[in-house]
Amino acid sequence: MTTEIPVERRGVLCLSGYGGNLETPIVIIGYTVAKVRIRAIARTRLAGRLRWLEPGETTLVPRHAVREIE
């Protein structure tokens, strides 16, 4: 079950690594119980080994990894 947001909101995807923190701008499309559906604005690195999201692609990420901005 996905809850779609009538107006897409801007946010940042926050990743923590051994090299420091990385925040990448994204668009928030909707919410599920434990995850957020996002769309990439620029080439975005995801958690995991060599996983990238190209501009315009969508995926689900954990809620704690997304921060909404106005």
N, CA, C and O atoms as a CHARMM CRD file, in Angstrom:
* protein
*
  280
    1    1 MET  N      0.82900  -1.17100   0.00000 PROA 1      0.00000
    2    1 MET  CA     0.00000   0.00000   0.00000 PROA 1      0.00000
    3    1 MET  C      0.87900   1.24100   0.00000 PROA 1      0.00000
    4    1 MET  O      1.71600   1.41500   0.88600 PROA 1      0.00000
    5    2 THR  N      0.69100   2.09700  -0.98500 PROA 2      0.00000
    6    2 THR  CA     1.47300   3.31500  -1.10300 PROA 2      0.00000
    7    2 THR  C      0.55700   4.51800  -0.96500 PROA 2      0.00000
    8    2 THR  O     -0.51700   4.55700  -1.56700 PROA 2      0.00000
    9    3 THR  N      0.96900   5.48200  -0.18900 PROA 3      0.00000
   10    3 THR  CA     0.23400   6.72800  -0.08000 PROA 3      0.00000
   11    3 THR  C      0.90700   7.74400  -0.98300 PROA 3      0.00000
   12    3 THR  O      2.04200   8.15100  -0.73600 PROA 3      0.00000
   13    4 GLU  N      0.20700   8.15200  -2.02900 PROA 4      0.00000
   14    4 GLU  CA     0.75100   9.14100  -2.95100 PROA 4      0.00000
   15    4 GLU  C      0.51900  10.54000  -2.39300 PROA 4      0.00000
   16    4 GLU  O     -0.52200  10.80900  -1.79400 PROA 4      0.00000
   17    5 ILE  N      1.46800  11.41100  -2.58600 PROA 5      0.00000
   18    5 ILE  CA     1.36300  12.79700  -2.14500 PROA 5      0.00000
   19    5 ILE  C      0.85200  13.60000  -3.34100 PROA 5      0.00000
   20    5 ILE  O      1.41300  13.48500  -4.43100 PROA 5      0.00000
   21    6 PRO  N     -0.21400  14.42400  -3.16900 PROA 6      0.00000
   22    6 PRO  CA    -0.74400  15.17500  -4.30100 PROA 6      0.00000
   23    6 PRO  C      0.27100  16.14300  -4.90400 PROA 6      0.00000
   24    6 PRO  O      0.27700  16.35800  -6.11700 PROA 6      0.00000
   25    7 VAL  N      1.11800  16.71900  -4.08000 PROA 7      0.00000
   26    7 VAL  CA     2.15800  17.62900  -4.55800 PROA 7      0.00000
   27    7 VAL  C      3.50300  17.01100  -4.21000 PROA 7      0.00000
   28    7 VAL  O      3.76600  16.67600  -3.05500 PROA 7      0.00000
   29    8 GLU  N      4.34700  16.86300  -5.21500 PROA 8      0.00000
   30    8 GLU  CA     5.67200  16.28700  -4.95100 PROA 8      0.00000
   31    8 GLU  C      6.47600  17.25200  -4.09200 PROA 8      0.00000
   32    8 GLU  O      6.45000  18.46400  -4.30400 PROA 8      0.00000
   33    9 ARG  N      7.18800  16.69700  -3.12200 PROA 9      0.00000
   34    9 ARG  CA     7.97300  17.51400  -2.20600 PROA 9      0.00000
   35    9 ARG  C      9.45800  17.28100  -2.43100 PROA 9      0.00000
   36    9 ARG  O      9.87700  16.20200  -2.85100 PROA 9      0.00000
   37   10 ARG  N     10.23200  18.29100  -2.15000 PROA 10     0.00000
   38   10 ARG  CA    11.68600  18.19300  -2.24600 PROA 10     0.00000
   39   10 ARG  C     12.25000  17.66000  -0.94700 PROA 10     0.00000
   40   10 ARG  O     11.69000  17.87900   0.12700 PROA 10     0.00000
   41   11 GLY  N     13.34900  16.96700  -1.05700 PROA 11     0.00000
   42   11 GLY  CA    14.01800  16.43500   0.12000 PROA 11     0.00000
   43   11 GLY  C     15.46200  16.11300  -0.20800 PROA 11     0.00000
   44   11 GLY  O     15.92900  16.35000  -1.32200 PROA 11     0.00000
   45   12 VAL  N     16.15400  15.57800   0.76400 PROA 12     0.00000
   46   12 VAL  CA    17.52400  15.11400   0.55500 PROA 12     0.00000
   47   12 VAL  C     17.64000  13.69200   1.07000 PROA 12     0.00000
   48   12 VAL  O     17.04700  13.33300   2.08800 PROA 12     0.00000
   49   13 LEU  N     18.40200  12.90100   0.36200 PROA 13     0.00000
   50   13 LEU  CA    18.72100  11.54100   0.77400 PROA 13     0.00000
   51   13 LEU  C     20.02700  11.60800   1.54700 PROA 13     0.00000
   52   13 LEU  O     21.04300  12.04700   1.00800 PROA 13     0.00000
   53   14 CYS  N     20.01500  11.18000   2.80100 PROA 14     0.00000
   54   14 CYS  CA    21.18400  11.27400   3.68500 PROA 14     0.00000
   55   14 CYS  C     21.84800   9.91200   3.80900 PROA 14     0.00000
   56   14 CYS  O     21.21500   8.94400   4.23000 PROA 14     0.00000
   57   15 LEU  N     23.11700   9.83400   3.44400 PROA 15     0.00000
   58   15 LEU  CA    23.89700   8.61000   3.56700 PROA 15     0.00000
   59   15 LEU  C     25.10400   8.87000   4.44800 PROA 15     0.00000
   60   15 LEU  O     25.77200   9.89500   4.30900 PROA 15     0.00000
   61   16 SER  N     25.38000   7.95500   5.34400 PROA 16     0.00000
   62   16 SER  CA    26.55300   8.05500   6.20400 PROA 16     0.00000
   63   16 SER  C     27.54200   6.98000   5.79500 PROA 16     0.00000
   64   16 SER  O     27.17100   5.82500   5.58800 PROA 16     0.00000
   65   17 GLY  N     28.79200   7.36600   5.68000 PROA 17     0.00000
   66   17 GLY  CA    29.82500   6.40900   5.31500 PROA 17     0.00000
   67   17 GLY  C     31.11000   6.70500   6.04500 PROA 17     0.00000
   68   17 GLY  O     31.18100   7.63100   6.85300 PROA 17     0.00000
   69   18 TYR  N     32.12600   5.91700   5.75800 PROA 18     0.00000
   70   18 TYR  CA    33.39800   6.11800   6.44800 PROA 18     0.00000
   71   18 TYR  C     34.05500   7.42200   6.02800 PROA 18     0.00000
   72   18 TYR  O     34.90700   7.94400   6.74600 PROA 18     0.00000
   73   19 GLY  N     33.67100   7.95300   4.87800 PROA 19     0.00000
   74   19 GLY  CA    34.24400   9.21600   4.39200 PROA 19     0.00000
   75   19 GLY  C     33.45800  10.43900   4.83400 PROA 19     0.00000
   76   19 GLY  O     33.82900  11.56200   4.49200 PROA 19     0.00000
   77   20 GLY  N     32.38900  10.24900   5.58200 PROA 20     0.00000
   78   20 GLY  CA    31.56600  11.36600   6.03900 PROA 20     0.00000
   79   20 GLY  C     30.12500  11.20500   5.59700 PROA 20     0.00000
   80   20 GLY  O     29.72300  10.14000   5.13100 PROA 20     0.00000
   81   21 ASN  N     29.35400  12.26700   5.74700 PROA 21     0.00000
   82   21 ASN  CA    27.94500  12.24300   5.37300 PROA 21     0.00000
   83   21 ASN  C     27.75700  12.81500   3.97700 PROA 21     0.00000
   84   21 ASN  O     28.48000  13.72100   3.56200 PROA 21     0.00000
   85   22 LEU  N     26.77600  12.27400   3.25600 PROA 22     0.00000
   86   22 LEU  CA    26.48500  12.71500   1.89400 PROA 22     0.00000
   87   22 LEU  C     24.99100  12.99300   1.80300 PROA 22     0.00000
   88   22 LEU  O     24.17900  12.13600   2.15200 PROA 22     0.00000
   89   23 GLU  N     24.61900  14.18900   1.33600 PROA 23     0.00000
   90   23 GLU  CA    23.22100  14.53900   1.14000 PROA 23     0.00000
   91   23 GLU  C     23.00200  14.84500  -0.33700 PROA 23     0.00000
   92   23 GLU  O     23.69600  15.68200  -0.91500 PROA 23     0.00000
   93   24 THR  N     22.02900  14.15900  -0.94500 PROA 24     0.00000
   94   24 THR  CA    21.73700  14.30400  -2.36000 PROA 24     0.00000
   95   24 THR  C     20.29500  14.76600  -2.52300 PROA 24     0.00000
   96   24 THR  O     19.39900  14.18800  -1.90900 PROA 24     0.00000
   97   25 PRO  N     20.04300  15.80400  -3.34300 PROA 25     0.00000
   98   25 PRO  CA    18.66300  16.26500  -3.53400 PROA 25     0.00000
   99   25 PRO  C     17.81500  15.23900  -4.28300 PROA 25     0.00000
  100   25 PRO  O     18.26900  14.63100  -5.25200 PROA 25     0.00000
  101   26 ILE  N     16.56700  15.05500  -3.81600 PROA 26     0.00000
  102   26 ILE  CA    15.63100  14.10900  -4.42300 PROA 26     0.00000
  103   26 ILE  C     14.22500  14.70600  -4.38300 PROA 26     0.00000
  104   26 ILE  O     14.00000  15.75000  -3.77000 PROA 26     0.00000
  105   27 VAL  N     13.28100  14.02900  -5.04500 PROA 27     0.00000
  106   27 VAL  CA    11.86300  14.39300  -4.99000 PROA 27     0.00000
  107   27 VAL  C     11.13700  13.26300  -4.27900 PROA 27     0.00000
  108   27 VAL  O     11.31300  12.09600  -4.63100 PROA 27     0.00000
  109   28 ILE  N     10.31600  13.59700  -3.27400 PROA 28     0.00000
  110   28 ILE  CA     9.53900  12.59900  -2.53200 PROA 28     0.00000
  111   28 ILE  C      8.20200  12.42100  -3.24100 PROA 28     0.00000
  112   28 ILE  O      7.44900  13.37900  -3.42000 PROA 28     0.00000
  113   29 ILE  N      7.91600  11.18000  -3.64400 PROA 29     0.00000
  114   29 ILE  CA     6.69800  10.88300  -4.39400 PROA 29     0.00000
  115   29 ILE  C      5.60800  10.33000  -3.49000 PROA 29     0.00000
  116   29 ILE  O      4.44800  10.71400  -3.63100 PROA 29     0.00000
  117   30 GLY  N      5.94700   9.43600  -2.56200 PROA 30     0.00000
  118   30 GLY  CA     4.93500   8.83700  -1.69500 PROA 30     0.00000
  119   30 GLY  C      5.56900   8.10000  -0.53200 PROA 30     0.00000
  120   30 GLY  O      6.79000   8.01200  -0.41100 PROA 30     0.00000
  121   31 TYR  N      4.69500   7.56900   0.32800 PROA 31     0.00000
  122   31 TYR  CA     5.13000   6.86700   1.53100 PROA 31     0.00000
  123   31 TYR  C      4.49100   5.48500   1.59600 PROA 31     0.00000
  124   31 TYR  O      3.36200   5.29700   1.14400 PROA 31     0.00000
  125   32 THR  N      5.21400   4.51900   2.16000 PROA 32     0.00000
  126   32 THR  CA     4.64700   3.23200   2.54800 PROA 32     0.00000
  127   32 THR  C      4.77300   3.16000   4.06200 PROA 32     0.00000
  128   32 THR  O      5.10300   4.15500   4.70700 PROA 32     0.00000
  129   33 VAL  N      4.51400   2.00200   4.62600 PROA 33     0.00000
  130   33 VAL  CA     4.57300   1.87700   6.08600 PROA 33     0.00000
  131   33 VAL  C      5.97600   2.18300   6.61400 PROA 33     0.00000
  132   33 VAL  O      6.11100   2.91900   7.59100 PROA 33     0.00000
  133   34 ALA  N      7.01300   1.63900   5.99500 PROA 34     0.00000
  134   34 ALA  CA     8.36800   1.80500   6.51000 PROA 34     0.00000
  135   34 ALA  C      9.31500   2.51800   5.56000 PROA 34     0.00000
  136   34 ALA  O     10.46000   2.79200   5.92000 PROA 34     0.00000
  137   35 LYS  N      8.85700   2.82300   4.35100 PROA 35     0.00000
  138   35 LYS  CA     9.76400   3.37900   3.34700 PROA 35     0.00000
  139   35 LYS  C      9.16200   4.60200   2.66400 PROA 35     0.00000
  140   35 LYS  O      7.97800   4.90800   2.80900 PROA 35     0.00000
  141   36 VAL  N     10.01900   5.28600   1.91900 PROA 36     0.00000
  142   36 VAL  CA     9.62300   6.46700   1.15000 PROA 36     0.00000
  143   36 VAL  C      9.97000   6.19800  -0.30600 PROA 36     0.00000
  144   36 VAL  O     11.06500   5.72200  -0.60500 PROA 36     0.00000
  145   37 ARG  N      9.03700   6.50200  -1.22300 PROA 37     0.00000
  146   37 ARG  CA     9.30400   6.37300  -2.65300 PROA 37     0.00000
  147   37 ARG  C      9.87000   7.70700  -3.13300 PROA 37     0.00000
  148   37 ARG  O      9.24700   8.75500  -2.96400 PROA 37     0.00000
  149   38 ILE  N     11.06400   7.65500  -3.73700 PROA 38     0.00000
  150   38 ILE  CA    11.74300   8.87200  -4.18300 PROA 38     0.00000
  151   38 ILE  C     12.03900   8.80400  -5.67500 PROA 38     0.00000
  152   38 ILE  O     12.06100   7.73000  -6.27600 PROA 38     0.00000
  153   39 ARG  N     12.26800   9.98600  -6.26200 PROA 39     0.00000
  154   39 ARG  CA    12.74100  10.09200  -7.63800 PROA 39     0.00000
  155   39 ARG  C     14.03300  10.89900  -7.61200 PROA 39     0.00000
  156   39 ARG  O     14.11400  11.93400  -6.95000 PROA 39     0.00000
  157   40 ALA  N     15.02600  10.43000  -8.32300 PROA 40     0.00000
  158   40 ALA  CA    16.32400  11.09800  -8.34000 PROA 40     0.00000
  159   40 ALA  C     16.27800  12.33300  -9.23600 PROA 40     0.00000
  160   40 ALA  O     15.67500  12.30300 -10.30900 PROA 40     0.00000
  161   41 ILE  N     16.91400  13.41500  -8.79800 PROA 41     0.00000
  162   41 ILE  CA    17.06300  14.62400  -9.60700 PROA 41     0.00000
  163   41 ILE  C     18.39000  14.56000 -10.36200 PROA 41     0.00000
  164   41 ILE  O     18.46700  14.91300 -11.53900 PROA 41     0.00000
  165   42 ALA  N     19.41300  14.11000  -9.67700 PROA 42     0.00000
  166   42 ALA  CA    20.74600  13.94400 -10.26500 PROA 42     0.00000
  167   42 ALA  C     21.18000  12.49900 -10.02500 PROA 42     0.00000
  168   42 ALA  O     20.47200  11.74800  -9.35400 PROA 42     0.00000
  169   43 ARG  N     22.31400  12.10700 -10.55200 PROA 43     0.00000
  170   43 ARG  CA    22.82200  10.76100 -10.30100 PROA 43     0.00000
  171   43 ARG  C     23.05100  10.62000  -8.80200 PROA 43     0.00000
  172   43 ARG  O     23.79900  11.39000  -8.20000 PROA 43     0.00000
  173   44 THR  N     22.39700   9.62500  -8.21000 PROA 44     0.00000
  174   44 THR  CA    22.35000   9.48200  -6.75700 PROA 44     0.00000
  175   44 THR  C     22.93500   8.15400  -6.33100 PROA 44     0.00000
  176   44 THR  O     22.57800   7.10600  -6.87000 PROA 44     0.00000
  177   45 ARG  N     23.83800   8.19800  -5.35900 PROA 45     0.00000
  178   45 ARG  CA    24.40500   6.97500  -4.80400 PROA 45     0.00000
  179   45 ARG  C     23.46200   6.45500  -3.73800 PROA 45     0.00000
  180   45 ARG  O     22.98700   7.21600  -2.89500 PROA 45     0.00000
  181   46 LEU  N     23.19300   5.16300  -3.77600 PROA 46     0.00000
  182   46 LEU  CA    22.35600   4.52300  -2.76700 PROA 46     0.00000
  183   46 LEU  C     23.22400   3.66400  -1.86400 PROA 46     0.00000
  184   46 LEU  O     24.36000   3.33600  -2.20700 PROA 46     0.00000
  185   47 ALA  N     22.68600   3.30400  -0.71600 PROA 47     0.00000
  186   47 ALA  CA    23.41700   2.44200   0.20400 PROA 47     0.00000
  187   47 ALA  C     23.62700   1.08300  -0.45800 PROA 47     0.00000
  188   47 ALA  O     22.80200   0.63400  -1.25400 PROA 47     0.00000
  189   48 GLY  N     24.70300   0.46000  -0.13000 PROA 48     0.00000
  190   48 GLY  CA    25.02500  -0.81600  -0.75100 PROA 48     0.00000
  191   48 GLY  C     26.24300  -0.65500  -1.64300 PROA 48     0.00000
  192   48 GLY  O     26.82200   0.42600  -1.75300 PROA 48     0.00000
  193   49 ARG  N     26.60000  -1.71200  -2.24900 PROA 49     0.00000
  194   49 ARG  CA    27.82900  -1.72000  -3.01900 PROA 49     0.00000
  195   49 ARG  C     27.57100  -1.34800  -4.47200 PROA 49     0.00000
  196   49 ARG  O     26.89000  -2.07400  -5.19500 PROA 49     0.00000
  197   50 LEU  N     28.11800  -0.21400  -4.89300 PROA 50     0.00000
  198   50 LEU  CA    28.03500   0.25900  -6.27300 PROA 50     0.00000
  199   50 LEU  C     26.60800   0.35200  -6.80000 PROA 50     0.00000
  200   50 LEU  O     26.35000  -0.01300  -7.94700 PROA 50     0.00000
  201   51 ARG  N     25.68300   0.83600  -5.98100 PROA 51     0.00000
  202   51 ARG  CA    24.30400   0.99600  -6.42400 PROA 51     0.00000
  203   51 ARG  C     24.03100   2.47400  -6.68000 PROA 51     0.00000
  204   51 ARG  O     24.18700   3.30800  -5.78800 PROA 51     0.00000
  205   52 TRP  N     23.62000   2.79200  -7.91300 PROA 52     0.00000
  206   52 TRP  CA    23.36500   4.16400  -8.31800 PROA 52     0.00000
  207   52 TRP  C     21.95700   4.29200  -8.86900 PROA 52     0.00000
  208   52 TRP  O     21.40400   3.33900  -9.41800 PROA 52     0.00000
  209   53 LEU  N     21.38700   5.47000  -8.71900 PROA 53     0.00000
  210   53 LEU  CA    20.07500   5.79600  -9.25500 PROA 53     0.00000
  211   53 LEU  C     20.28300   6.92300 -10.26000 PROA 53     0.00000
  212   53 LEU  O     20.81100   7.98100  -9.91700 PROA 53     0.00000
  213   54 GLU  N     19.86500   6.69200 -11.50100 PROA 54     0.00000
  214   54 GLU  CA    20.02500   7.69600 -12.55000 PROA 54     0.00000
  215   54 GLU  C     18.89800   8.72800 -12.45300 PROA 54     0.00000
  216   54 GLU  O     17.84800   8.42600 -11.88500 PROA 54     0.00000
  217   55 PRO  N     19.08900   9.94100 -12.99400 PROA 55     0.00000
  218   55 PRO  CA    18.03800  10.96900 -12.93300 PROA 55     0.00000
  219   55 PRO  C     16.72700  10.47400 -13.53700 PROA 55     0.00000
  220   55 PRO  O     16.70600   9.91000 -14.63100 PROA 55     0.00000
  221   56 GLY  N     15.62900  10.69700 -12.80100 PROA 56     0.00000
  222   56 GLY  CA    14.31300  10.28200 -13.26100 PROA 56     0.00000
  223   56 GLY  C     13.88000   8.91100 -12.78100 PROA 56     0.00000
  224   56 GLY  O     12.69100   8.59800 -12.85400 PROA 56     0.00000
  225   57 GLU  N     14.79100   8.07900 -12.29400 PROA 57     0.00000
  226   57 GLU  CA    14.43900   6.75300 -11.79700 PROA 57     0.00000
  227   57 GLU  C     13.85800   6.85800 -10.38700 PROA 57     0.00000
  228   57 GLU  O     14.19000   7.77100  -9.63100 PROA 57     0.00000
  229   58 THR  N     12.98000   5.90200 -10.04600 PROA 58     0.00000
  230   58 THR  CA    12.37800   5.89100  -8.71600 PROA 58     0.00000
  231   58 THR  C     12.77700   4.62300  -7.96900 PROA 58     0.00000
  232   58 THR  O     13.10500   3.60200  -8.57300 PROA 58     0.00000
  233   59 THR  N     12.74200   4.71400  -6.64200 PROA 59     0.00000
  234   59 THR  CA    13.03100   3.56300  -5.78400 PROA 59     0.00000
  235   59 THR  C     12.45900   3.81000  -4.39500 PROA 59     0.00000
  236   59 THR  O     12.04100   4.92300  -4.07600 PROA 59     0.00000
  237   60 LEU  N     12.44400   2.76900  -3.57600 PROA 60     0.00000
  238   60 LEU  CA    12.03200   2.88000  -2.17800 PROA 60     0.00000
  239   60 LEU  C     13.27500   2.91900  -1.29400 PROA 60     0.00000
  240   60 LEU  O     14.20800   2.14100  -1.49200 PROA 60     0.00000
  241   61 VAL  N     13.28400   3.82000  -0.32700 PROA 61     0.00000
  242   61 VAL  CA    14.38200   3.92200   0.63200 PROA 61     0.00000
  243   61 VAL  C     13.78900   4.00800   2.03700 PROA 61     0.00000
  244   61 VAL  O     12.63200   4.40100   2.18200 PROA 61     0.00000
  245   62 PRO  N     14.54900   3.65300   3.07500 PROA 62     0.00000
  246   62 PRO  CA    14.04600   3.74400   4.45000 PROA 62     0.00000
  247   62 PRO  C     13.69600   5.18800   4.83200 PROA 62     0.00000
  248   62 PRO  O     14.33900   6.13300   4.37300 PROA 62     0.00000
  249   63 ARG  N     12.68300   5.34400   5.66400 PROA 63     0.00000
  250   63 ARG  CA    12.23800   6.68500   6.08000 PROA 63     0.00000
  251   63 ARG  C     13.33900   7.46800   6.78300 PROA 63     0.00000
  252   63 ARG  O     13.43500   8.68300   6.61100 PROA 63     0.00000
  253   64 HSD  N     14.16700   6.79500   7.56900 PROA 64     0.00000
  254   64 HSD  CA    15.20000   7.52100   8.31800 PROA 64     0.00000
  255   64 HSD  C     16.29400   8.10200   7.41600 PROA 64     0.00000
  256   64 HSD  O     17.09300   8.92300   7.86600 PROA 64     0.00000
  257   65 ALA  N     16.33500   7.68400   6.15900 PROA 65     0.00000
  258   65 ALA  CA    17.36600   8.16200   5.23600 PROA 65     0.00000
  259   65 ALA  C     16.93100   9.40400   4.47300 PROA 65     0.00000
  260   65 ALA  O     17.73000   9.96500   3.72300 PROA 65     0.00000
  261   66 VAL  N     15.68000   9.85400   4.64100 PROA 66     0.00000
  262   66 VAL  CA    15.16800  10.99100   3.88800 PROA 66     0.00000
  263   66 VAL  C     14.80400  12.12800   4.83300 PROA 66     0.00000
  264   66 VAL  O     14.16300  11.93000   5.86600 PROA 66     0.00000
  265   67 ARG  N     15.23400  13.32200   4.44500 PROA 67     0.00000
  266   67 ARG  CA    14.86800  14.52500   5.20800 PROA 67     0.00000
  267   67 ARG  C     14.14100  15.47100   4.25900 PROA 67     0.00000
  268   67 ARG  O     14.64500  15.78800   3.18100 PROA 67     0.00000
  269   68 GLU  N     12.96900  15.91500   4.66000 PROA 68     0.00000
  270   68 GLU  CA    12.16800  16.80200   3.82800 PROA 68     0.00000
  271   68 GLU  C     12.65800  18.23900   3.98500 PROA 68     0.00000
  272   68 GLU  O     12.95800  18.68300   5.09400 PROA 68     0.00000
  273   69 ILE  N     12.73600  18.96200   2.86800 PROA 69     0.00000
  274   69 ILE  CA    13.09700  20.38300   2.92000 PROA 69     0.00000
  275   69 ILE  C     11.96900  21.17600   2.27700 PROA 69     0.00000
  276   69 ILE  O     11.18800  20.62800   1.49800 PROA 69     0.00000
  277   70 GLU  N     11.88100  22.44000   2.59400 PROA 70     0.00000
  278   70 GLU  CA    10.76900  23.24500   2.09100 PROA 70     0.00000
  279   70 GLU  C     11.10000  23.96200   0.87200 PROA 70     0.00000
  280   70 GLU  O     10.26100  24.68200   0.33100 PROA 70     0.00000
